[in-house]
């Protein structure tokens, strides 16, 4: 079970990257913020390719990048060198008959590689830094790295420096999505099945209980959706409600429970902790942040659920 708190997921693929802040509360996940940029490993390939072309042109007095077929070979060799430099200190870039029968033979060290991609690394750092600054009030417990480009040691080092007090999860970043999907499938297979309309069957083996209706919370004329129909159960969420003394919980527009919050005023924030269990019963805790008064509501599962 994941530890409660906040996790930052940094995904850097071939052509894009995104940074997501996730809140983890009692095993439930909610996205706090998300940003995406057109930055990825292909920029590293082009930076290496530019270096190789300049080196080849200087030695052979030509412009190899003007030949599309030759340039595609350079980019392929650049990509291979990038992968090798993720684990090795040097990489050989050899291409036979690259241009007019001339071969490209070059060695690239990791320090030179990191120098070549410095501008691209700065873009990655800036994207993550902007998210960190935006949510500076949040304590980040973990940082998860995913995507093949996160295998580059310098990328890992930059992100680690931005989160000095957070646990960094960087094992097999190019495989972590598959591992997470397999782990989640394993957890879903342990859910007890419900029968009837609230069961979702997958190949007749896994039954996942679902909410049978839309659950909304009404305060005056304001309606806030708490849970959408067919949401997998169990489900938990926290909602900040507008001012008002009477709170009505509705299922598909029909009132199923009412609660009053005494002493609500302009200084109050009414918070609702909402939980639907696997049997479709509902537990709700309504809290007035100013008076600290709590009201608990239990709603039994509807018949036939």
C-alpha positions as CSV (number, residue, x, y, z in Angstrom):
1,X,0.0,0.0,0.0
2,X,1.5,3.4,-1.0
3,X,2.3,5.9,1.7
4,X,0.0,8.8,2.1
5,X,1.4,12.1,0.9
6,X,2.3,13.7,-2.5
7,X,4.2,12.0,-5.4
8,X,5.7,13.7,-8.4
9,X,5.7,11.5,-11.6
10,X,8.2,12.7,-14.2
11,X,7.8,11.0,-17.6
12,X,10.2,11.7,-20.4
13,X,9.7,9.8,-23.6
14,X,11.0,10.2,-27.1
15,X,9.2,13.3,-28.1
16,X,7.5,14.7,-25.0
17,X,7.7,14.9,-21.3
18,X,5.1,15.6,-18.6
19,X,5.2,16.3,-14.8
20,X,2.3,15.2,-12.6
21,X,1.7,15.9,-9.0
22,X,-0.4,13.2,-7.4
23,X,-2.0,13.1,-3.9
24,X,-2.2,9.7,-2.2
25,X,-4.7,9.4,0.6
26,X,-5.6,6.0,2.1
27,X,-4.6,4.2,-1.1
28,X,-6.6,6.5,-3.4
29,X,-5.0,8.7,-6.0
30,X,-6.0,12.2,-7.2
31,X,-4.2,14.4,-9.7
32,X,-3.2,17.8,-8.2
33,X,-1.6,19.3,-11.3
34,X,-0.2,18.2,-14.6
35,X,2.0,19.9,-17.3
36,X,3.3,18.6,-20.7
37,X,6.1,19.9,-22.9
38,X,7.5,18.8,-26.3
39,X,10.8,17.8,-24.9
40,X,12.2,14.2,-25.2
41,X,15.0,11.9,-26.2
42,X,14.8,12.8,-29.9
43,X,16.3,16.2,-28.9
44,X,19.3,14.3,-27.5
45,X,19.5,12.3,-30.8
46,X,19.6,15.5,-32.9
47,X,22.2,17.1,-30.6
48,X,24.5,14.1,-31.0
49,X,23.7,14.0,-34.7
50,X,24.7,17.6,-35.1
51,X,28.1,16.9,-33.4
52,X,28.7,13.9,-35.6
53,X,27.9,15.7,-38.8
54,X,30.1,18.7,-37.9
55,X,33.0,16.3,-37.1
56,X,32.5,14.3,-40.3
57,X,32.2,17.5,-42.4
58,X,35.3,19.0,-41.0
59,X,37.3,15.9,-41.8
60,X,35.9,15.3,-45.3
61,X,35.0,18.8,-46.4
62,X,31.3,18.0,-47.2
63,X,27.8,18.6,-45.9
64,X,26.5,15.2,-44.9
65,X,23.3,16.6,-43.3
66,X,22.1,17.8,-46.7
67,X,21.7,14.1,-47.8
68,X,18.5,12.8,-46.2
69,X,19.6,9.1,-46.4
70,X,23.0,9.8,-44.9
71,X,21.5,12.0,-42.2
72,X,19.0,9.3,-41.2
73,X,21.9,7.0,-40.7
74,X,23.6,9.6,-38.4
75,X,20.4,9.9,-36.3
76,X,20.2,6.1,-36.0
77,X,23.8,6.0,-34.8
78,X,23.1,8.9,-32.4
79,X,20.2,7.1,-30.8
80,X,22.3,4.0,-30.4
81,X,25.1,6.0,-28.8
82,X,22.6,7.7,-26.4
83,X,21.4,4.3,-25.2
84,X,24.9,3.0,-24.7
85,X,26.0,6.2,-22.8
86,X,23.1,5.5,-20.3
87,X,25.2,2.6,-18.9
88,X,28.7,3.1,-20.4
89,X,31.3,5.9,-20.2
90,X,32.0,5.9,-23.9
91,X,30.2,4.9,-27.1
92,X,31.5,4.2,-30.6
93,X,29.7,5.7,-33.6
94,X,30.7,3.9,-36.7
95,X,28.9,4.1,-40.0
96,X,30.2,2.5,-43.1
97,X,30.0,4.3,-46.4
98,X,28.1,7.2,-44.9
99,X,28.7,9.7,-47.7
100,X,30.5,9.2,-51.1
101,X,32.0,5.9,-49.8
102,X,33.5,7.6,-46.8
103,X,33.0,6.0,-43.3
104,X,32.2,7.8,-40.1
105,X,34.3,6.7,-37.2
106,X,33.9,8.6,-33.9
107,X,34.0,8.0,-30.2
108,X,31.8,9.9,-27.8
109,X,32.4,10.1,-24.1
110,X,29.7,10.6,-21.5
111,X,31.0,14.1,-20.4
112,X,31.0,15.2,-24.0
113,X,27.5,13.8,-24.5
114,X,26.3,15.7,-21.4
115,X,27.9,18.9,-22.8
116,X,26.1,18.4,-26.1
117,X,22.7,18.0,-24.6
118,X,23.1,20.7,-21.9
119,X,20.5,23.0,-23.5
120,X,18.0,20.1,-23.6
121,X,18.8,19.3,-20.0
122,X,18.1,22.9,-19.1
123,X,14.7,22.7,-20.7
124,X,13.9,19.5,-18.7
125,X,15.1,21.1,-15.5
126,X,13.1,24.3,-16.1
127,X,9.9,22.3,-16.7
128,X,10.3,20.3,-13.4
129,X,11.4,23.4,-11.5
130,X,8.3,25.4,-12.6
131,X,6.1,22.6,-11.1
132,X,8.1,22.5,-7.9
133,X,7.9,26.3,-7.5
134,X,4.2,26.3,-8.2
135,X,3.6,23.8,-5.4
136,X,6.3,24.9,-3.0
137,X,3.9,24.6,-0.1
138,X,3.4,20.8,-0.7
139,X,5.8,18.3,0.8
140,X,6.8,15.8,-1.9
141,X,7.4,12.3,-0.4
142,X,8.3,10.5,-3.6
143,X,9.5,11.1,-7.2
144,X,8.8,8.5,-9.8
145,X,10.8,8.5,-13.0
146,X,9.3,6.9,-16.1
147,X,10.1,6.8,-19.8
148,X,13.3,5.7,-21.6
149,X,15.0,9.1,-21.5
150,X,15.0,9.0,-17.6
151,X,17.6,6.2,-17.9
152,X,20.2,8.9,-18.8
153,X,22.3,9.4,-15.6
154,X,22.5,13.2,-16.0
155,X,18.7,13.4,-16.2
156,X,18.4,11.4,-13.0
157,X,21.0,13.6,-11.3
158,X,19.2,16.8,-12.2
159,X,15.8,15.6,-10.9
160,X,17.4,14.2,-7.7
161,X,19.0,17.7,-7.0
162,X,15.5,19.3,-7.4
163,X,14.1,16.9,-4.8
164,X,16.9,16.4,-2.2
165,X,14.5,15.2,0.6
166,X,12.3,13.0,-1.5
167,X,12.7,9.3,-2.2
168,X,13.5,8.8,-5.9
169,X,12.1,5.7,-7.7
170,X,14.2,5.2,-10.8
171,X,14.5,1.5,-11.2
172,X,13.9,0.5,-14.8
173,X,12.1,3.7,-15.8
174,X,11.4,2.3,-19.3
175,X,9.5,-0.6,-17.7
176,X,7.8,0.9,-14.7
177,X,4.5,1.5,-16.6
178,X,4.3,-2.2,-17.5
179,X,5.2,-3.2,-13.9
180,X,2.6,-0.8,-12.5
181,X,-0.1,-2.2,-14.8
182,X,0.7,-5.7,-13.9
183,X,0.7,-4.8,-10.1
184,X,-2.7,-3.1,-10.5
185,X,-4.1,-6.0,-12.4
186,X,-3.0,-8.3,-9.5
187,X,-4.8,-6.1,-7.0
188,X,-8.0,-6.0,-9.1
189,X,-8.0,-9.8,-9.3
190,X,-8.5,-9.9,-5.5
191,X,-11.6,-7.8,-5.4
192,X,-14.7,-9.7,-4.3
193,X,-17.4,-9.9,-7.0
194,X,-20.8,-8.4,-6.7
195,X,-23.7,-9.8,-8.7
196,X,-26.2,-8.1,-10.9
197,X,-25.9,-4.6,-12.4
198,X,-22.9,-3.6,-10.3
199,X,-20.5,-6.2,-11.6
200,X,-18.0,-5.6,-14.4
201,X,-16.7,-8.9,-15.9
202,X,-13.4,-9.3,-17.7
203,X,-13.2,-12.6,-19.5
204,X,-15.5,-14.0,-16.8
205,X,-12.6,-14.0,-14.2
206,X,-12.5,-10.6,-12.5
207,X,-15.5,-8.9,-11.0
208,X,-15.1,-5.3,-10.0
209,X,-17.9,-3.6,-8.0
210,X,-19.1,-0.3,-9.6
211,X,-21.3,2.5,-8.3
212,X,-24.9,1.9,-9.6
213,X,-25.7,5.6,-9.9
214,X,-24.4,9.1,-10.0
215,X,-23.9,10.5,-6.5
216,X,-24.2,14.3,-6.1
217,X,-24.1,16.7,-3.1
218,X,-26.4,19.6,-3.1
219,X,-26.0,22.8,-1.0
220,X,-28.7,25.3,-1.8
221,X,-28.7,25.6,-5.6
222,X,-25.1,24.3,-6.0
223,X,-24.7,20.7,-7.0
224,X,-21.3,19.0,-6.8
225,X,-20.7,15.5,-8.2
226,X,-19.2,13.2,-5.6
227,X,-19.0,10.0,-7.6
228,X,-19.8,9.2,-11.2
229,X,-21.8,6.2,-12.2
230,X,-19.8,3.0,-12.8
231,X,-16.8,4.2,-10.7
232,X,-14.8,1.2,-9.4
233,X,-15.3,0.5,-5.7
234,X,-14.2,1.1,-3.0
235,X,-13.9,4.8,-3.7
236,X,-12.9,7.8,-1.5
237,X,-12.9,11.5,-2.1
238,X,-12.7,14.8,-0.2
239,X,-14.9,17.7,-1.3
240,X,-14.9,21.3,-0.2
241,X,-18.5,22.5,-0.2
242,X,-19.9,26.0,-0.6
243,X,-21.5,27.8,2.4
244,X,-24.8,26.4,3.6
245,X,-26.4,24.7,6.6
246,X,-28.3,21.9,4.9
247,X,-26.4,19.4,2.8
248,X,-28.4,17.0,0.6
249,X,-26.8,13.8,-0.8
250,X,-28.6,12.6,-4.0
251,X,-28.5,9.5,-6.1
252,X,-29.5,10.1,-9.7
253,X,-31.3,13.3,-8.6
254,X,-33.2,11.6,-5.7
255,X,-32.5,12.6,-2.1
256,X,-31.0,9.7,-0.1
257,X,-29.7,11.6,2.9
258,X,-29.7,15.1,4.5
259,X,-27.4,16.7,7.1
260,X,-27.2,20.0,8.8
261,X,-24.0,21.8,9.8
262,X,-24.7,24.1,12.7
263,X,-22.8,27.3,13.1
264,X,-21.6,27.6,9.5
265,X,-20.6,31.2,8.7
266,X,-18.4,33.3,6.4
267,X,-15.2,32.0,8.1
268,X,-16.2,28.4,7.7
269,X,-15.1,25.8,5.1
270,X,-17.3,22.8,5.0
271,X,-15.4,19.7,4.1
272,X,-16.9,16.4,3.1
273,X,-15.0,13.1,3.3
274,X,-17.0,10.7,1.1
275,X,-16.5,6.9,0.9
276,X,-18.4,4.3,-0.9
277,X,-17.7,0.7,0.2
278,X,-17.6,-2.4,-2.0
279,X,-21.2,-3.2,-1.0
280,X,-22.3,0.2,-2.3
281,X,-23.0,1.6,1.2
282,X,-21.9,5.1,1.8
283,X,-20.0,6.7,4.8
284,X,-19.8,10.5,4.8
285,X,-18.1,12.8,7.4
286,X,-19.1,16.4,7.2
287,X,-16.7,18.8,9.0
288,X,-17.0,22.5,9.7
289,X,-13.4,23.8,9.6
290,X,-14.2,26.8,11.8
291,X,-16.2,25.2,14.6
292,X,-14.5,21.8,14.0
293,X,-17.9,20.2,14.4
294,X,-18.4,16.8,12.6
295,X,-21.5,15.2,11.3
296,X,-21.4,11.5,10.3
297,X,-23.8,10.0,7.8
298,X,-24.2,6.3,7.0
299,X,-26.3,5.3,4.0
300,X,-27.1,1.6,3.6
301,X,-26.6,-0.1,0.2
302,X,-29.6,0.1,-2.1
303,X,-31.7,-3.0,-2.4
304,X,-30.6,-5.2,-5.3
305,X,-27.1,-3.7,-5.4
